[in-house]
Amino acid sequence: MNREYDRKADILLEQIERADAVCVGAAAGMSVATGYDMAYHSDKHFKKYFGEFEKKYGFQGSFNGYYYPYPTSEERWAFLATSIHANLELPDGPAYENLFELLKGKNYFVVTTNQDTLFSRRFPEERVSTIQGDFRWLQCVRPCHDELFESKSMIEEMYANIKDCRIPTELIPHCPKCGRELEPWVRGYTFLEGRKYKEEYEKWNHFLMENKHKKILFLELGVGRMTPMFIQQPFWNMTYSLPQAYYITINPKDALLPDELEGKGTAIKEDIAMVLQRAVEKTAGSTLCELPLCE
């Protein structure tokens, strides 16, 4: 197993070193790799933050909590405040730290469908696009206008006042223009695709336009089969059409390489955190000419 991770790490390091630009696409599997699986399982983090909700409502995994039919807004916002508080509080962890180390000094950009804000802990905002929203913001549920509201102060006040899985009625956040409730700015039926949303895509598009004629590595981390249209399929299409592009996907379950990308890509069906960790270890303990690139 160690030899297999060595081989995969060598492939990753070689392509990062060769690239003039690296475009990282990350989804839920990246956060799972760093130890956070509370969205779909009753793991230790779910027990810590949502234990009372599990006892009262019976759902396991915070994802189910978003679609639970709460009888009151006070109960729904108690769950939302807990979820957002947890996402804003949890540290980014070793997978994010190791990815950051591997990209140091490189011309890179990150596009992510994750809303958990983990990339924002370590990576510069100008190098990250959150194309499916971000828990740091709230929006009008209608939405009646294009403004977003910072969530942290409102969420922390709600979280500090939860009793029996409820918040006080007066803490329910409302739109200052129409009076309706606010909503987390994350992909859903009422998701606001306004100015902030367009800015996130513009950052990504600007990076692609500047680097499309260079040796560009599309590095996909933890993208599953639920929403392949946001990262995976664009990465496949761009790798196929750009003459100097190369594609790497790392995913223990869903690492797929289309036949059309044979010779222009590699599928690494291994643990993301282990591959990134081994790659960092090899850069720390090896000189450049010990890598396959210099043989």
TORZASE-272473 format. One line per field, with one value per residue (C-alpha): x, y, z; residue number from 1. Coordinates in pm, whole numbers, plus 50000, padded with zeros to 5 digits. Example, Ala and Ser with C-alpha at 12.3 -4.5 7.8 and 13.67 -1.06 7.14 Angstrom:
BEGIN
px: [51230,51367]
py: [49550,49894]
pz: [50780,50714]
pos: [1,2]
END
This chain:
BEGIN
px: [50000,50282,50443,50112,50074,50435,50358,50040,50218,50493,50235,50076,50408,50530,50221,50221,50587,50526,50224,50234,49896,49692,49314,49183,48821,48705,48378,48245,48503,48775,48615,48542,48912,49004,48775,48437,48160,47875,47672,47573,47669,47629,48003,48170,48121,47753,47717,47892,47685,47361,47316,47005,46854,46916,46733,46440,46391,46561,46766,47128,47357,47317,47213,46884,46833,46803,46499,46330,45974,46023,45689,45821,46079,46228,46318,46441,46671,46804,46921,47052,47239,47397,47499,47648,47821,47981,48095,48246,48415,48577,48942,49043,49251,49549,49412,49366,49700,49885,49715,49816,50178,50182,50053,50289,50468,50248,50003,49684,49312,49049,48685,48466,48106,48169,47983,48165,48416,48718,48912,48873,49065,49395,49364,49344,48992,49111,49225,48898,48554,48263,48022,47746,47727,47894,47768,47925,47634,47255,47008,46641,46432,46232,46490,46360,46700,47066,47219,47386,47425,47717,47591,47843,47710,47346,47432,47641,47363,47113,47345,47412,47038,46922,46703,46529,46627,46461,46574,46379,46133,46293,46623,46477,46655,46436,46499,46516,46340,46046,46029,46047,46295,46655,46806,47160,47326,47373,47242,46870,46533,46574,46951,47039,47241,47316,47623,47823,47746,47859,48177,48269,48236,48419,48724,48738,48681,48952,49203,49103,49127,49474,49605,49416,49710,49962,50039,49741,49668,49306,49320,48985,48948,48649,48391,48116,47826,47562,47656,47917,47802,47968,48330,48385,48227,48383,48723,48676,48570,48855,49116,48991,48985,49298,49611,49843,49593,49624,49363,49402,49112,49167,48869,48850,48508,48441,48774,48670,48874,48679,48821,48854,49113,49337,49692,49579,49470,49506,49242,49374,49126,49285,49231,49273,49432,49688,49792,49833,50019,50259,50322,50413,50639,50818,50875,51018,51247,51347,51522,51355,51583,51469,51122,51025,51021,51400,51485]
py: [50000,50242,50175,50239,50575,50654,50589,50799,51080,51077,51114,51409,51579,51533,51696,51983,52051,52042,52270,52642,52666,52440,52457,52264,52152,52028,51889,51711,51432,51684,51765,51397,51330,51573,51395,51566,51329,51469,51565,51205,51008,51027,51064,51217,51570,51507,51369,51675,51938,51763,51502,51672,51707,51338,51246,51478,51438,51109,51216,51108,51332,51707,51692,51533,51812,52069,51890,51794,51939,52141,52254,52604,52852,52863,52495,52519,52810,52627,52356,52604,52802,52483,52369,52703,52742,52398,52475,52808,52662,52342,52386,52313,52008,51825,51762,52135,52214,51965,52088,52442,52329,52154,52466,52713,52922,52792,52976,52814,52861,52665,52622,52443,52341,52309,52561,52477,52766,52540,52672,53027,52939,52898,53000,53365,53475,53592,53237,53063,53055,52919,52857,52693,52943,52996,52967,53301,53474,53495,53608,53701,53387,53540,53689,54045,54206,54126,54198,53938,53965,53838,53547,53510,53755,53652,53283,53301,53484,53221,52936,53075,53090,52746,52566,52236,52267,52608,52970,53268,53406,53749,53604,53471,53679,53881,54070,54445,54524,54283,54138,53774,53540,53528,53204,53063,53156,52800,52609,52538,52632,53000,53032,53388,53390,53761,53983,53770,53453,53612,53743,53389,53261,53564,53493,53137,53239,53505,53244,53005,53271,53374,53018,52819,52820,52713,52376,52361,52085,52024,51858,51720,51628,51445,51517,51255,51165,51392,51713,51633,51928,52194,52075,51729,51770,52116,51971,51682,51915,52160,51885,51737,52068,52242,52096,52129,52036,51736,51597,51418,51298,51168,50996,50665,50583,50789,50843,50825,50881,50899,50704,51032,51150,50846,50979,51317,51214,50987,50850,50789,50576,50627,50822,51193,51281,51000,51094,51462,51377,51143,51401,51663,51414,51339,51706,51756,51455,51455,51684,51767,51537,51238,51274,51084,51413,51436,51077]
pz: [50000,50084,49746,49573,49748,49656,49291,49295,49479,49216,48938,49116,49189,48835,48686,48936,48856,48481,48494,48431,48601,48831,48845,49147,49158,49498,49627,49935,49920,50005,50340,50405,50347,50621,50867,50833,50728,50938,50631,50559,50870,51243,51302,51608,51476,51412,51765,51909,51732,51641,51912,52053,51706,51638,51960,51892,51515,51435,51133,51098,50898,50877,50510,50615,50864,50588,50447,50770,50799,51117,51263,51344,51214,51563,51537,51179,51263,51566,51328,51069,51334,51467,51121,51018,51355,51313,50959,51062,51371,51241,51134,50775,50868,50716,50366,50309,50472,50250,49934,50025,50071,49733,49557,49723,49464,49183,48962,49089,49139,49336,49236,49488,49536,49910,50123,50447,50414,50477,50178,50307,50627,50443,50077,49961,49866,49523,49444,49539,49378,49581,49297,49502,49785,50119,50477,50563,50392,50423,50156,50134,50086,49797,49705,49670,49610,49536,49875,50097,50473,50681,50886,51169,51429,51374,51377,51694,51880,51769,51857,52205,52277,52160,52414,52341,51974,51940,51922,52057,51801,51804,51677,51351,51083,50847,50526,50601,50272,50243,50595,50490,50653,50544,50417,50403,50072,49951,49652,49689,49543,49636,49574,49473,49151,49174,49186,49433,49239,48913,49077,49186,48830,48688,48906,48776,48414,48437,48554,48273,48004,48123,48126,47863,47620,47886,48039,48272,48521,48616,48957,49072,49441,49585,49316,49327,49100,49257,49072,48805,48590,48805,48814,48669,48327,48265,48364,48120,47838,47892,47921,47594,47406,47539,47374,47676,47947,48178,48417,48750,48962,49315,49471,49661,49509,49199,49022,48656,48341,48013,47719,47530,47786,47757,47755,47893,48238,48539,48775,49128,49320,49660,49979,49901,50235,50207,49853,49944,50264,50085,49815,50076,50256,49931,49855,50203,50185,49820,49580,49252,49056,49257,49107,48788,48596,48618,48537]
pos: [1,2,3,4,5,6,7,8,9,10,11,12,13,14,15,16,17,18,19,20,21,22,23,24,25,26,27,28,29,30,31,32,33,34,35,36,37,38,39,40,41,42,43,44,45,46,47,48,49,50,51,52,53,54,55,56,57,58,59,60,61,62,63,64,65,66,67,68,69,70,71,72,73,74,75,76,77,78,79,80,81,82,83,84,85,86,87,88,89,90,91,92,93,94,95,96,97,98,99,100,101,102,103,104,105,106,107,108,109,110,111,112,113,114,115,116,117,118,119,120,121,122,123,124,125,126,127,128,129,130,131,132,133,134,135,136,137,138,139,140,141,142,143,144,145,146,147,148,149,150,151,152,153,154,155,156,157,158,159,160,161,162,163,164,165,166,167,168,169,170,171,172,173,174,175,176,177,178,179,180,181,182,183,184,185,186,187,188,189,190,191,192,193,194,195,196,197,198,199,200,201,202,203,204,205,206,207,208,209,210,211,212,213,214,215,216,217,218,219,220,221,222,223,224,225,226,227,228,229,230,231,232,233,234,235,236,237,238,239,240,241,242,243,244,245,246,247,248,249,250,251,252,253,254,255,256,257,258,259,260,261,262,263,264,265,266,267,268,269,270,271,272,273,274,275,276,277,278,279,280,281,282,283,284,285,286,287,288,289,290,291,292,293,294,295]
END
